[in-house]
């Protein structure tokens, strides 16, 4: 779930860099809260975002995280990495993503 200025939207997809939400009806947002249910527990991240794409016809919006606390950055990176590993295991991905390469990339961005 995504909450933009106290209005909830469904998340189409998300990453450590941003999200895409559906049901958007226009407007500019001052604050965003991304809530991800992982292992049965909701984990929330507050962030400042910038709109990268808005599609009024399909009621979709894509935003990039531009400011987030260091703790939230670390937590979203951890959840993303764990969910990616679960997905790869469940799909039998043959070309596994190198876990060390992911960790190095996250460290370079200050996310781990």
C-alpha positions in Angstrom: 0.0 0.0 0.0 1.1 3.5 -0.6 -0.2 6.6 1.3 0.3 10.0 -0.4 -0.9 12.9 1.7 -3.3 10.7 3.6 -4.8 9.0 0.5 -4.1 5.2 -0.1 -3.2 3.7 -3.4 -2.3 0.2 -4.5 1.3 -0.5 -5.4 1.9 -1.9 -8.8 5.7 -2.4 -8.1 8.5 -0.9 -6.0 12.2 -1.0 -5.6 14.9 0.7 -3.4 14.7 3.7 -5.7 10.9 4.3 -5.9 7.5 2.9 -6.8 4.6 2.8 -9.3 1.1 3.1 -7.9 -2.3 2.7 -9.5 -5.5 4.5 -8.9 -3.8 8.0 -8.9 -6.3 10.8 -9.8 -3.8 13.7 -10.0 -2.2 16.2 -7.7 1.1 16.9 -6.2 2.2 15.2 -3.0 4.3 16.5 -0.2 4.9 13.2 1.6 4.8 9.5 0.9 4.6 6.4 3.1 5.2 3.1 1.5 3.8 0.1 3.5 5.0 -3.3 2.5 3.6 -6.5 4.1 6.5 -8.8 4.5 6.5 -12.1 6.5 3.0 -11.2 7.7 4.2 -7.8 9.2 3.7 -4.4 7.7 6.9 -2.4 7.3 6.5 1.3 6.6 8.9 3.8 5.0 8.4 7.6 5.1 10.0 9.5 2.3 10.1 12.6 0.2 9.5 11.8 -3.5 9.6 13.3 -6.9 7.1 12.4 -9.6 8.9 10.8 -12.6 5.9 9.8 -14.6 2.1 10.3 -14.3 -0.4 8.6 -16.6 -3.8 10.2 -16.2 -5.5 7.8 -18.7 -4.4 4.7 -16.8 -4.4 6.4 -13.4 -0.8 5.4 -12.7 2.0 7.4 -11.1 5.7 6.6 -10.8 7.8 8.4 -8.2 11.4 8.3 -7.1 12.6 8.5 -3.5 14.7 11.6 -3.0 14.9 11.8 0.8 14.6 9.1 3.4 16.2 8.4 6.8 19.3 6.3 6.9 17.4 3.7 8.9 14.5 3.6 6.4 17.0 3.2 3.5 18.7 0.3 5.2 15.4 -1.4 6.0 13.9 -1.0 2.5 17.2 -2.4 1.1 17.0 -5.4 3.5 13.4 -6.1 2.7 14.0 -5.7 -1.1 17.0 -8.1 -1.0 15.1 -10.7 1.0 12.0 -10.5 -1.2 14.2 -10.8 -4.3 15.9 -13.9 -2.9 12.5 -15.5 -2.1 11.2 -14.7 -5.6 14.3 -16.2 -7.2 14.1 -19.4 -5.2 10.4 -19.8 -5.9 10.8 -19.2 -9.7 13.9 -21.4 -10.0 15.9 -18.6 -11.5 18.9 -20.2 -13.2 21.0 -17.0 -13.5 21.1 -16.1 -9.8 21.9 -12.6 -8.9 25.2 -12.4 -7.1 24.4 -11.5 -3.5 27.8 -10.0 -3.0 27.3 -7.7 -6.0 24.0 -6.6 -4.7 25.5 -5.8 -1.3 28.4 -3.9 -2.9 25.9 -1.8 -5.0 23.8 -1.1 -1.9 26.9 -0.1 0.1 27.9 2.3 -2.6 24.5 4.0 -2.4 24.8 4.1 1.4 21.8 1.7 1.7 23.6 -1.1 3.6 
